[in-house]
């Protein structure tokens, strides 16, 4: 038993690093269009998927690792962006919102009794809305009006809904293939210790 406990931190660290790398790879797809200097990207599906597959702790940690590496200058965001500029520009709210996105998605997935497609869809959609909760007000600041920021952000919704469905389907396949990836939950939905 103690042998498996000592390998858990290394396995968890490996998952965090691999998922941070996966999110970075999603940044290879260039952003298109968008509003107020915020492009439409594939990369924002990564934090949702991280939470849905790894749970809230490891999913959020993988996003934090990616953002930390980005902040020190690695060009890991879509379009080869890196450094501090992405954290102070119009897309800052969405980029920082990735942390909340992974956290919310992961919490719902981990607390669910089952990891069925409807549950995963709900979790991924909640993660997307968490990102919007931070991203849209920041766009509103840059365009000078929260209502206008909200209206302009509607351009993201169709593509993001497709990404939510894909993330839920992928997470469902992963959980079906690796049912013990996340800790088991009790009937109340909390992790078994």
Buried (B, 14 or more C-beta within 10 A) or exposed (E): EEEEEEEEEEEBEEBBBEBBBBBBEBBEEEBEEBBBEBBBBBBBBBBBBBBBBBBBBBBBBBBBBBBEBBBEEBBBBBBEBBBEEBBEBBBBBBBBBBBBBBBBBBBBBBBBEEBEBEBBBBBBBBBBBBBBBBBBBBBBBBBEEEEBBBBBBEBBEEBBEEBBBBBBBBBBEBBEEEEEBBEEBEEEEEEEE
